[in-house]
């Protein structure tokens, strides 16, 4: 195992927190390689007309630096 680095990423989805976390990893993997794990640091949501409108996650993504 080499050196690991952690970045913090914010992502959202109108489908749910799981989809928001998947969006975070998918977007980060476009520019970050060797992703090893993701830690859901925080979850939140916005509400519109009495219903959840947008799910948001703050995640920490760990990847290996080569």
PDB file of N, H, CA, C and O in Angstrom:
ATOM      1  N   UNK A   1       0.841  -1.170   0.000  1.00  0.00           N
ATOM      2  CA  UNK A   1       0.000   0.000   0.000  1.00  0.00           C
ATOM      3  C   UNK A   1       0.888   1.236   0.000  1.00  0.00           C
ATOM      4  O   UNK A   1       1.880   1.300   0.727  1.00  0.00           O
ATOM      5  N   UNK A   2       0.530   2.203  -0.809  1.00  0.00           N
ATOM      6  H   UNK A   2      -0.275   2.151  -1.399  1.00  0.00           H
ATOM      7  CA  UNK A   2       1.280   3.443  -0.924  1.00  0.00           C
ATOM      8  C   UNK A   2       0.717   4.518  -0.012  1.00  0.00           C
ATOM      9  O   UNK A   2       0.127   4.229   1.029  1.00  0.00           O
ATOM     10  N   UNK A   3       0.908   5.741  -0.416  1.00  0.00           N
ATOM     11  H   UNK A   3       1.387   5.975  -1.262  1.00  0.00           H
ATOM     12  CA  UNK A   3       0.412   6.898   0.322  1.00  0.00           C
ATOM     13  C   UNK A   3      -1.050   7.131  -0.056  1.00  0.00           C
ATOM     14  O   UNK A   3      -1.412   7.074  -1.231  1.00  0.00           O
ATOM     15  N   UNK A   4      -1.886   7.394   0.949  1.00  0.00           N
ATOM     16  H   UNK A   4      -1.592   7.441   1.904  1.00  0.00           H
ATOM     17  CA  UNK A   4      -3.301   7.671   0.707  1.00  0.00           C
ATOM     18  C   UNK A   4      -3.582   9.142   0.961  1.00  0.00           C
ATOM     19  O   UNK A   4      -2.982   9.760   1.840  1.00  0.00           O
ATOM     20  N   UNK A   5      -4.499   9.693   0.184  1.00  0.00           N
ATOM     21  H   UNK A   5      -4.987   9.192  -0.531  1.00  0.00           H
ATOM     22  CA  UNK A   5      -4.908  11.083   0.332  1.00  0.00           C
ATOM     23  C   UNK A   5      -6.423  11.119   0.463  1.00  0.00           C
ATOM     24  O   UNK A   5      -7.118  10.265  -0.086  1.00  0.00           O
ATOM     25  N   UNK A   6      -6.932  12.102   1.187  1.00  0.00           N
ATOM     26  H   UNK A   6      -6.368  12.796   1.633  1.00  0.00           H
ATOM     27  CA  UNK A   6      -8.375  12.261   1.379  1.00  0.00           C
ATOM     28  C   UNK A   6      -8.793  13.633   0.864  1.00  0.00           C
ATOM     29  O   UNK A   6      -8.177  14.648   1.188  1.00  0.00           O
ATOM     30  N   UNK A   7      -9.856  13.647   0.053  1.00  0.00           N
ATOM     31  H   UNK A   7     -10.357  12.823  -0.211  1.00  0.00           H
ATOM     32  CA  UNK A   7     -10.441  14.909  -0.398  1.00  0.00           C
ATOM     33  C   UNK A   7     -11.891  14.957   0.062  1.00  0.00           C
ATOM     34  O   UNK A   7     -12.511  13.917   0.282  1.00  0.00           O
ATOM     35  N   UNK A   8     -12.420  16.138   0.203  1.00  0.00           N
ATOM     36  H   UNK A   8     -11.916  16.983   0.024  1.00  0.00           H
ATOM     37  CA  UNK A   8     -13.809  16.312   0.604  1.00  0.00           C
ATOM     38  C   UNK A   8     -14.603  16.808  -0.606  1.00  0.00           C
ATOM     39  O   UNK A   8     -14.198  17.745  -1.294  1.00  0.00           O
ATOM     40  N   UNK A   9     -15.738  16.160  -0.846  1.00  0.00           N
ATOM     41  H   UNK A   9     -16.067  15.399  -0.287  1.00  0.00           H
ATOM     42  CA  UNK A   9     -16.546  16.464  -2.023  1.00  0.00           C
ATOM     43  C   UNK A   9     -18.007  16.652  -1.601  1.00  0.00           C
ATOM     44  O   UNK A   9     -18.508  15.918  -0.749  1.00  0.00           O
ATOM     45  N   UNK A  10     -18.677  17.623  -2.189  1.00  0.00           N
ATOM     46  H   UNK A  10     -18.270  18.219  -2.881  1.00  0.00           H
ATOM     47  CA  UNK A  10     -20.109  17.832  -1.984  1.00  0.00           C
ATOM     48  C   UNK A  10     -20.833  17.396  -3.247  1.00  0.00           C
ATOM     49  O   UNK A  10     -20.402  17.712  -4.356  1.00  0.00           O
ATOM     50  N   UNK A  11     -21.934  16.669  -3.079  1.00  0.00           N
ATOM     51  H   UNK A  11     -22.284  16.412  -2.178  1.00  0.00           H
ATOM     52  CA  UNK A  11     -22.706  16.218  -4.238  1.00  0.00           C
ATOM     53  C   UNK A  11     -24.186  16.194  -3.888  1.00  0.00           C
ATOM     54  O   UNK A  11     -24.563  16.215  -2.716  1.00  0.00           O
ATOM     55  N   UNK A  12     -25.016  16.151  -4.920  1.00  0.00           N
ATOM     56  H   UNK A  12     -24.710  16.135  -5.871  1.00  0.00           H
ATOM     57  CA  UNK A  12     -26.463  16.132  -4.682  1.00  0.00           C
ATOM     58  C   UNK A  12     -27.170  15.236  -5.684  1.00  0.00           C
ATOM     59  O   UNK A  12     -26.597  14.820  -6.691  1.00  0.00           O
ATOM     60  N   UNK A  13     -28.439  14.948  -5.380  1.00  0.00           N
ATOM     61  H   UNK A  13     -28.904  15.286  -4.562  1.00  0.00           H
ATOM     62  CA  UNK A  13     -29.297  14.164  -6.259  1.00  0.00           C
ATOM     63  C   UNK A  13     -30.738  14.422  -5.849  1.00  0.00           C
ATOM     64  O   UNK A  13     -31.020  14.690  -4.681  1.00  0.00           O
ATOM     65  N   UNK A  14     -31.639  14.341  -6.802  1.00  0.00           N
ATOM     66  H   UNK A  14     -31.411  14.124  -7.751  1.00  0.00           H
ATOM     67  CA  UNK A  14     -33.059  14.463  -6.452  1.00  0.00           C
ATOM     68  C   UNK A  14     -33.675  13.099  -6.177  1.00  0.00           C
ATOM     69  O   UNK A  14     -34.871  13.004  -5.898  1.00  0.00           O
ATOM     70  N   UNK A  15     -32.861  12.030  -6.254  1.00  0.00           N
ATOM     71  H   UNK A  15     -31.890  12.107  -6.481  1.00  0.00           H
ATOM     72  CA  UNK A  15     -33.352  10.661  -6.038  1.00  0.00           C
ATOM     73  C   UNK A  15     -33.144  10.161  -4.613  1.00  0.00           C
ATOM     74  O   UNK A  15     -33.960   9.385  -4.116  1.00  0.00           O
ATOM     75  N   UNK A  16     -32.074  10.582  -3.943  1.00  0.00           N
ATOM     76  H   UNK A  16     -31.410  11.212  -4.346  1.00  0.00           H
ATOM     77  CA  UNK A  16     -31.803  10.119  -2.580  1.00  0.00           C
ATOM     78  C   UNK A  16     -30.343  10.291  -2.218  1.00  0.00           C
ATOM     79  O   UNK A  16     -29.519  10.659  -3.056  1.00  0.00           O
ATOM     80  N   UNK A  17     -30.024  10.012  -0.920  1.00  0.00           N
ATOM     81  H   UNK A  17     -30.693   9.713  -0.240  1.00  0.00           H
ATOM     82  CA  UNK A  17     -28.654  10.185  -0.453  1.00  0.00           C
ATOM     83  C   UNK A  17     -27.716   9.173  -1.089  1.00  0.00           C
ATOM     84  O   UNK A  17     -26.567   9.503  -1.381  1.00  0.00           O
ATOM     85  N   UNK A  18     -28.179   7.954  -1.311  1.00  0.00           N
ATOM     86  H   UNK A  18     -29.113   7.686  -1.074  1.00  0.00           H
ATOM     87  CA  UNK A  18     -27.327   6.948  -1.949  1.00  0.00           C
ATOM     88  C   UNK A  18     -26.940   7.396  -3.363  1.00  0.00           C
ATOM     89  O   UNK A  18     -25.785   7.262  -3.767  1.00  0.00           O
ATOM     90  N   UNK A  19     -27.899   7.919  -4.101  1.00  0.00           N
ATOM     91  H   UNK A  19     -28.837   8.028  -3.773  1.00  0.00           H
ATOM     92  CA  UNK A  19     -27.619   8.413  -5.455  1.00  0.00           C
ATOM     93  C   UNK A  19     -26.662   9.607  -5.402  1.00  0.00           C
ATOM     94  O   UNK A  19     -25.802   9.750  -6.271  1.00  0.00           O
ATOM     95  N   UNK A  20     -26.807  10.456  -4.398  1.00  0.00           N
ATOM     96  H   UNK A  20     -27.506  10.340  -3.692  1.00  0.00           H
ATOM     97  CA  UNK A  20     -25.900  11.597  -4.250  1.00  0.00           C
ATOM     98  C   UNK A  20     -24.471  11.113  -3.984  1.00  0.00           C
ATOM     99  O   UNK A  20     -23.519  11.669  -4.531  1.00  0.00           O
ATOM    100  N   UNK A  21     -24.318  10.083  -3.149  1.00  0.00           N
ATOM    101  H   UNK A  21     -25.092   9.631  -2.705  1.00  0.00           H
ATOM    102  CA  UNK A  21     -22.993   9.523  -2.870  1.00  0.00           C
ATOM    103  C   UNK A  21     -22.397   8.906  -4.132  1.00  0.00           C
ATOM    104  O   UNK A  21     -21.207   9.064  -4.403  1.00  0.00           O
ATOM    105  N   UNK A  22     -23.215   8.211  -4.894  1.00  0.00           N
ATOM    106  H   UNK A  22     -24.182   8.082  -4.675  1.00  0.00           H
ATOM    107  CA  UNK A  22     -22.744   7.635  -6.158  1.00  0.00           C
ATOM    108  C   UNK A  22     -22.303   8.734  -7.118  1.00  0.00           C
ATOM    109  O   UNK A  22     -21.292   8.592  -7.806  1.00  0.00           O
ATOM    110  N   UNK A  23     -23.057   9.822  -7.166  1.00  0.00           N
ATOM    111  H   UNK A  23     -23.878   9.936  -6.607  1.00  0.00           H
ATOM    112  CA  UNK A  23     -22.675  10.962  -8.018  1.00  0.00           C
ATOM    113  C   UNK A  23     -21.329  11.529  -7.598  1.00  0.00           C
ATOM    114  O   UNK A  23     -20.510  11.883  -8.445  1.00  0.00           O
ATOM    115  N   UNK A  24     -21.097  11.617  -6.292  1.00  0.00           N
ATOM    116  H   UNK A  24     -21.762  11.330  -5.603  1.00  0.00           H
ATOM    117  CA  UNK A  24     -19.821  12.137  -5.797  1.00  0.00           C
ATOM    118  C   UNK A  24     -18.659  11.280  -6.282  1.00  0.00           C
ATOM    119  O   UNK A  24     -17.655  11.804  -6.765  1.00  0.00           O
ATOM    120  N   UNK A  25     -18.795   9.960  -6.152  1.00  0.00           N
ATOM    121  H   UNK A  25     -19.611   9.535  -5.760  1.00  0.00           H
ATOM    122  CA  UNK A  25     -17.718   9.053  -6.561  1.00  0.00           C
ATOM    123  C   UNK A  25     -17.541   9.078  -8.077  1.00  0.00           C
ATOM    124  O   UNK A  25     -16.412   9.119  -8.564  1.00  0.00           O
ATOM    125  N   UNK A  26     -18.635   9.053  -8.821  1.00  0.00           N
ATOM    126  H   UNK A  26     -19.553   9.020  -8.425  1.00  0.00           H
ATOM    127  CA  UNK A  26     -18.549   9.059 -10.287  1.00  0.00           C
ATOM    128  C   UNK A  26     -17.880  10.331 -10.807  1.00  0.00           C
ATOM    129  O   UNK A  26     -17.041  10.271 -11.705  1.00  0.00           O
ATOM    130  N   UNK A  27     -18.250  11.472 -10.246  1.00  0.00           N
ATOM    131  H   UNK A  27     -18.932  11.521  -9.516  1.00  0.00           H
ATOM    132  CA  UNK A  27     -17.647  12.736 -10.697  1.00  0.00           C
ATOM    133  C   UNK A  27     -16.179  12.827 -10.286  1.00  0.00           C
ATOM    134  O   UNK A  27     -15.337  13.250 -11.078  1.00  0.00           O
ATOM    135  N   UNK A  28     -15.873  12.432  -9.050  1.00  0.00           N
ATOM    136  H   UNK A  28     -16.557  12.089  -8.407  1.00  0.00           H
ATOM    137  CA  UNK A  28     -14.487  12.489  -8.584  1.00  0.00           C
ATOM    138  C   UNK A  28     -13.600  11.560  -9.393  1.00  0.00           C
ATOM    139  O   UNK A  28     -12.445  11.889  -9.662  1.00  0.00           O
ATOM    140  N   UNK A  29     -14.124  10.402  -9.786  1.00  0.00           N
ATOM    141  H   UNK A  29     -15.062  10.135  -9.567  1.00  0.00           H
ATOM    142  CA  UNK A  29     -13.312   9.423 -10.520  1.00  0.00           C
ATOM    143  C   UNK A  29     -12.946   9.894 -11.929  1.00  0.00           C
ATOM    144  O   UNK A  29     -12.096   9.288 -12.580  1.00  0.00           O
ATOM    145  N   UNK A  30     -13.575  10.959 -12.401  1.00  0.00           N
ATOM    146  H   UNK A  30     -14.266  11.451 -11.872  1.00  0.00           H
ATOM    147  CA  UNK A  30     -13.210  11.514 -13.705  1.00  0.00           C
ATOM    148  C   UNK A  30     -11.822  12.162 -13.662  1.00  0.00           C
ATOM    149  O   UNK A  30     -11.120  12.204 -14.673  1.00  0.00           O
ATOM    150  N   UNK A  31     -11.433  12.665 -12.488  1.00  0.00           N
ATOM    151  H   UNK A  31     -12.003  12.631 -11.667  1.00  0.00           H
ATOM    152  CA  UNK A  31     -10.125  13.314 -12.386  1.00  0.00           C
ATOM    153  C   UNK A  31      -9.222  12.696 -11.322  1.00  0.00           C
ATOM    154  O   UNK A  31      -8.021  12.968 -11.297  1.00  0.00           O
ATOM    155  N   UNK A  32      -9.788  11.869 -10.445  1.00  0.00           N
ATOM    156  H   UNK A  32     -10.763  11.648 -10.465  1.00  0.00           H
ATOM    157  CA  UNK A  32      -9.007  11.227  -9.389  1.00  0.00           C
ATOM    158  C   UNK A  32      -8.986   9.730  -9.652  1.00  0.00           C
ATOM    159  O   UNK A  32     -10.033   9.106  -9.827  1.00  0.00           O
ATOM    160  N   UNK A  33      -7.797   9.162  -9.679  1.00  0.00           N
ATOM    161  H   UNK A  33      -6.946   9.668  -9.537  1.00  0.00           H
ATOM    162  CA  UNK A  33      -7.657   7.723  -9.936  1.00  0.00           C
ATOM    163  C   UNK A  33      -7.355   6.994  -8.627  1.00  0.00           C
ATOM    164  O   UNK A  33      -6.981   7.615  -7.632  1.00  0.00           O
ATOM    165  N   UNK A  34      -7.519   5.689  -8.638  1.00  0.00           N
ATOM    166  H   UNK A  34      -7.823   5.185  -9.446  1.00  0.00           H
ATOM    167  CA  UNK A  34      -7.192   4.820  -7.500  1.00  0.00           C
ATOM    168  C   UNK A  34      -8.026   5.106  -6.257  1.00  0.00           C
ATOM    169  O   UNK A  34      -7.508   5.043  -5.142  1.00  0.00           O
ATOM    170  N   UNK A  35      -9.324   5.423  -6.433  1.00  0.00           N
ATOM    171  H   UNK A  35      -9.745   5.474  -7.339  1.00  0.00           H
ATOM    172  CA  UNK A  35     -10.206   5.648  -5.290  1.00  0.00           C
ATOM    173  C   UNK A  35     -10.361   4.336  -4.536  1.00  0.00           C
ATOM    174  O   UNK A  35     -10.653   3.299  -5.131  1.00  0.00           O
ATOM    175  N   UNK A  36     -10.163   4.390  -3.216  1.00  0.00           N
ATOM    176  H   UNK A  36      -9.926   5.233  -2.733  1.00  0.00           H
ATOM    177  CA  UNK A  36     -10.223   3.191  -2.375  1.00  0.00           C
ATOM    178  C   UNK A  36     -11.483   3.122  -1.524  1.00  0.00           C
ATOM    179  O   UNK A  36     -12.029   2.040  -1.312  1.00  0.00           O
ATOM    180  N   UNK A  37     -11.950   4.273  -1.031  1.00  0.00           N
ATOM    181  H   UNK A  37     -11.506   5.152  -1.203  1.00  0.00           H
ATOM    182  CA  UNK A  37     -13.124   4.246  -0.153  1.00  0.00           C
ATOM    183  C   UNK A  37     -13.794   5.616  -0.125  1.00  0.00           C
ATOM    184  O   UNK A  37     -13.237   6.623  -0.563  1.00  0.00           O
ATOM    185  N   UNK A  38     -15.005   5.610   0.406  1.00  0.00           N
ATOM    186  H   UNK A  38     -15.458   4.793   0.762  1.00  0.00           H
ATOM    187  CA  UNK A  38     -15.756   6.852   0.567  1.00  0.00           C
ATOM    188  C   UNK A  38     -16.411   6.825   1.946  1.00  0.00           C
ATOM    189  O   UNK A  38     -16.941   5.800   2.375  1.00  0.00           O
ATOM    190  N   UNK A  39     -16.365   7.951   2.623  1.00  0.00           N
ATOM    191  H   UNK A  39     -15.933   8.783   2.274  1.00  0.00           H
ATOM    192  CA  UNK A  39     -16.946   8.093   3.947  1.00  0.00           C
ATOM    193  C   UNK A  39     -18.003   9.190   3.882  1.00  0.00           C
ATOM    194  O   UNK A  39     -17.707  10.331   3.529  1.00  0.00           O
ATOM    195  N   UNK A  40     -19.236   8.834   4.225  1.00  0.00           N
ATOM    196  H   UNK A  40     -19.477   7.907   4.512  1.00  0.00           H
ATOM    197  CA  UNK A  40     -20.313   9.833   4.224  1.00  0.00           C
ATOM    198  C   UNK A  40     -20.172  10.660   5.497  1.00  0.00           C
ATOM    199  O   UNK A  40     -20.435  10.185   6.601  1.00  0.00           O
ATOM    200  N   UNK A  41     -19.759  11.887   5.318  1.00  0.00           N
ATOM    201  H   UNK A  41     -19.546  12.274   4.420  1.00  0.00           H
ATOM    202  CA  UNK A  41     -19.486  12.763   6.450  1.00  0.00           C
ATOM    203  C   UNK A  41     -20.758  13.456   6.951  1.00  0.00           C
ATOM    204  O   UNK A  41     -20.930  13.648   8.155  1.00  0.00           O
ATOM    205  N   UNK A  42     -21.634  13.824   6.037  1.00  0.00           N
ATOM    206  H   UNK A  42     -21.494  13.668   5.059  1.00  0.00           H
ATOM    207  CA  UNK A  42     -22.827  14.580   6.413  1.00  0.00           C
ATOM    208  C   UNK A  42     -23.902  14.409   5.349  1.00  0.00           C
ATOM    209  O   UNK A  42     -23.600  14.301   4.160  1.00  0.00           O
ATOM    210  N   UNK A  43     -25.158  14.386   5.785  1.00  0.00           N
ATOM    211  H   UNK A  43     -25.403  14.474   6.750  1.00  0.00           H
ATOM    212  CA  UNK A  43     -26.290  14.334   4.864  1.00  0.00           C
ATOM    213  C   UNK A  43     -27.217  15.499   5.179  1.00  0.00           C
ATOM    214  O   UNK A  43     -27.406  15.859   6.341  1.00  0.00           O
ATOM    215  N   UNK A  44     -27.790  16.084   4.137  1.00  0.00           N
ATOM    216  H   UNK A  44     -27.636  15.792   3.193  1.00  0.00           H
ATOM    217  CA  UNK A  44     -28.777  17.146   4.318  1.00  0.00           C
ATOM    218  C   UNK A  44     -29.722  17.122   3.126  1.00  0.00           C
ATOM    219  O   UNK A  44     -29.499  16.401   2.153  1.00  0.00           O
ATOM    220  N   UNK A  45     -30.769  17.913   3.216  1.00  0.00           N
ATOM    221  H   UNK A  45     -30.950  18.498   4.006  1.00  0.00           H
ATOM    222  CA  UNK A  45     -31.740  17.968   2.126  1.00  0.00           C
ATOM    223  C   UNK A  45     -32.400  19.340   2.111  1.00  0.00           C
ATOM    224  O   UNK A  45     -32.470  20.028   3.129  1.00  0.00           O
ATOM    225  N   UNK A  46     -32.881  19.717   0.937  1.00  0.00           N
ATOM    226  H   UNK A  46     -32.825  19.158   0.109  1.00  0.00           H
ATOM    227  CA  UNK A  46     -33.687  20.928   0.835  1.00  0.00           C
ATOM    228  C   UNK A  46     -35.144  20.503   0.668  1.00  0.00           C
ATOM    229  O   UNK A  46     -35.441  19.434   0.135  1.00  0.00           O
ATOM    230  N   UNK A  47     -36.030  21.354   1.130  1.00  0.00           N
ATOM    231  H   UNK A  47     -35.789  22.223   1.564  1.00  0.00           H
ATOM    232  CA  UNK A  47     -37.462  21.041   1.096  1.00  0.00           C
ATOM    233  C   UNK A  47     -38.193  22.096   0.285  1.00  0.00           C
ATOM    234  O   UNK A  47     -37.943  23.294   0.426  1.00  0.00           O
ATOM    235  N   UNK A  48     -39.103  21.633  -0.568  1.00  0.00           N
ATOM    236  H   UNK A  48     -39.306  20.661  -0.683  1.00  0.00           H
ATOM    237  CA  UNK A  48     -39.914  22.539  -1.381  1.00  0.00           C
ATOM    238  C   UNK A  48     -41.345  22.030  -1.365  1.00  0.00           C
ATOM    239  O   UNK A  48     -41.587  20.856  -1.644  1.00  0.00           O
ATOM    240  N   UNK A  49     -42.278  22.883  -1.046  1.00  0.00           N
ATOM    241  H   UNK A  49     -42.081  23.837  -0.819  1.00  0.00           H
ATOM    242  CA  UNK A  49     -43.705  22.544  -0.990  1.00  0.00           C
ATOM    243  C   UNK A  49     -43.973  21.340  -0.090  1.00  0.00           C
ATOM    244  O   UNK A  49     -44.797  20.483  -0.411  1.00  0.00           O
ATOM    245  N   UNK A  50     -43.268  21.288   1.038  1.00  0.00           N
ATOM    246  H   UNK A  50     -42.599  21.984   1.298  1.00  0.00           H
ATOM    247  CA  UNK A  50     -43.501  20.230   2.013  1.00  0.00           C
ATOM    248  C   UNK A  50     -42.896  18.882   1.663  1.00  0.00           C
ATOM    249  O   UNK A  50     -43.185  17.891   2.333  1.00  0.00           O
ATOM    250  N   UNK A  51     -42.060  18.819   0.626  1.00  0.00           N
ATOM    251  H   UNK A  51     -41.826  19.624   0.081  1.00  0.00           H
ATOM    252  CA  UNK A  51     -41.438  17.553   0.222  1.00  0.00           C
ATOM    253  C   UNK A  51     -39.946  17.776   0.005  1.00  0.00           C
ATOM    254  O   UNK A  51     -39.506  18.876  -0.327  1.00  0.00           O
ATOM    255  N   UNK A  52     -39.175  16.699   0.201  1.00  0.00           N
ATOM    256  H   UNK A  52     -39.533  15.805   0.471  1.00  0.00           H
ATOM    257  CA  UNK A  52     -37.733  16.805  -0.053  1.00  0.00           C
ATOM    258  C   UNK A  52     -37.518  17.026  -1.534  1.00  0.00           C
ATOM    259  O   UNK A  52     -38.013  16.279  -2.378  1.00  0.00           O
ATOM    260  N   UNK A  53     -36.767  18.069  -1.824  1.00  0.00           N
ATOM    261  H   UNK A  53     -36.365  18.675  -1.139  1.00  0.00           H
ATOM    262  CA  UNK A  53     -36.517  18.486  -3.200  1.00  0.00           C
ATOM    263  C   UNK A  53     -35.149  18.008  -3.703  1.00  0.00           C
ATOM    264  O   UNK A  53     -35.007  17.632  -4.867  1.00  0.00           O
ATOM    265  N   UNK A  54     -34.149  18.026  -2.822  1.00  0.00           N
ATOM    266  H   UNK A  54     -34.265  18.331  -1.877  1.00  0.00           H
ATOM    267  CA  UNK A  54     -32.792  17.718  -3.236  1.00  0.00           C
ATOM    268  C   UNK A  54     -32.027  17.111  -2.058  1.00  0.00           C
ATOM    269  O   UNK A  54     -31.998  17.689  -0.972  1.00  0.00           O
ATOM    270  N   UNK A  55     -31.415  15.961  -2.271  1.00  0.00           N
ATOM    271  H   UNK A  55     -31.438  15.492  -3.154  1.00  0.00           H
ATOM    272  CA  UNK A  55     -30.616  15.287  -1.257  1.00  0.00           C
ATOM    273  C   UNK A  55     -29.157  15.688  -1.457  1.00  0.00           C
ATOM    274  O   UNK A  55     -28.667  15.730  -2.585  1.00  0.00           O
ATOM    275  N   UNK A  56     -28.468  15.981  -0.353  1.00  0.00           N
ATOM    276  H   UNK A  56     -28.867  15.946   0.563  1.00  0.00           H
ATOM    277  CA  UNK A  56     -27.083  16.423  -0.443  1.00  0.00           C
ATOM    278  C   UNK A  56     -26.211  15.603   0.493  1.00  0.00           C
ATOM    279  O   UNK A  56     -26.630  15.240   1.592  1.00  0.00           O
ATOM    280  N   UNK A  57     -24.995  15.314   0.047  1.00  0.00           N
ATOM    281  H   UNK A  57     -24.654  15.608  -0.846  1.00  0.00           H
ATOM    282  CA  UNK A  57     -24.032  14.616   0.893  1.00  0.00           C
ATOM    283  C   UNK A  57     -22.691  15.331   0.852  1.00  0.00           C
ATOM    284  O   UNK A  57     -22.301  15.913  -0.160  1.00  0.00           O
ATOM    285  N   UNK A  58     -22.014  15.270   1.957  1.00  0.00           N
ATOM    286  H   UNK A  58     -22.330  14.797   2.779  1.00  0.00           H
ATOM    287  CA  UNK A  58     -20.642  15.744   2.079  1.00  0.00           C
ATOM    288  C   UNK A  58     -19.834  14.482   2.322  1.00  0.00           C
ATOM    289  O   UNK A  58     -19.991  13.849   3.367  1.00  0.00           O
ATOM    290  N   UNK A  59     -18.979  14.100   1.395  1.00  0.00           N
ATOM    291  H   UNK A  59     -18.852  14.614   0.547  1.00  0.00           H
ATOM    292  CA  UNK A  59     -18.245  12.840   1.506  1.00  0.00           C
ATOM    293  C   UNK A  59     -16.740  13.079   1.512  1.00  0.00           C
ATOM    294  O   UNK A  59     -16.239  14.056   0.954  1.00  0.00           O
ATOM    295  N   UNK A  60     -16.046  12.166   2.155  1.00  0.00           N
ATOM    296  H   UNK A  60     -16.453  11.373   2.609  1.00  0.00           H
ATOM    297  CA  UNK A  60     -14.585  12.154   2.112  1.00  0.00           C
ATOM    298  C   UNK A  60     -14.187  10.965   1.262  1.00  0.00           C
ATOM    299  O   UNK A  60     -14.579   9.830   1.533  1.00  0.00           O
ATOM    300  N   UNK A  61     -13.415  11.233   0.244  1.00  0.00           N
ATOM    301  H   UNK A  61     -13.096  12.154   0.023  1.00  0.00           H
ATOM    302  CA  UNK A  61     -12.977  10.191  -0.701  1.00  0.00           C
ATOM    303  C   UNK A  61     -11.492   9.948  -0.487  1.00  0.00           C
ATOM    304  O   UNK A  61     -10.679  10.872  -0.525  1.00  0.00           O
ATOM    305  N   UNK A  62     -11.153   8.669  -0.260  1.00  0.00           N
ATOM    306  H   UNK A  62     -11.813   7.918  -0.229  1.00  0.00           H
ATOM    307  CA  UNK A  62      -9.762   8.278  -0.053  1.00  0.00           C
ATOM    308  C   UNK A  62      -9.229   7.612  -1.310  1.00  0.00           C
ATOM    309  O   UNK A  62      -9.873   6.732  -1.881  1.00  0.00           O
ATOM    310  N   UNK A  63      -8.040   8.042  -1.739  1.00  0.00           N
ATOM    311  H   UNK A  63      -7.517   8.758  -1.275  1.00  0.00           H
ATOM    312  CA  UNK A  63      -7.431   7.436  -2.926  1.00  0.00           C
ATOM    313  C   UNK A  63      -5.937   7.282  -2.714  1.00  0.00           C
ATOM    314  O   UNK A  63      -5.329   7.979  -1.902  1.00  0.00           O
ATOM    315  N   UNK A  64      -5.358   6.350  -3.466  1.00  0.00           N
ATOM    316  H   UNK A  64      -5.852   5.784  -4.126  1.00  0.00           H
ATOM    317  CA  UNK A  64      -3.933   6.085  -3.372  1.00  0.00           C
ATOM    318  C   UNK A  64      -3.174   7.002  -4.313  1.00  0.00           C
ATOM    319  O   UNK A  64      -3.530   7.144  -5.483  1.00  0.00           O
ATOM    320  N   UNK A  65      -2.119   7.625  -3.788  1.00  0.00           N
ATOM    321  H   UNK A  65      -1.830   7.509  -2.838  1.00  0.00           H
ATOM    322  CA  UNK A  65      -1.258   8.486  -4.589  1.00  0.00           C
ATOM    323  C   UNK A  65      -0.112   7.626  -5.117  1.00  0.00           C
ATOM    324  O   UNK A  65       0.587   6.970  -4.346  1.00  0.00           O
ATOM    325  N   UNK A  66       0.073   7.635  -6.427  1.00  0.00           N
ATOM    326  H   UNK A  66      -0.495   8.168  -7.054  1.00  0.00           H
ATOM    327  CA  UNK A  66       1.148   6.835  -7.028  1.00  0.00           C
ATOM    328  C   UNK A  66       2.236   7.721  -7.574  1.00  0.00           C
ATOM    329  O   UNK A  66       3.222   7.224  -8.117  1.00  0.00           O
TER     330      UNK A  66
END
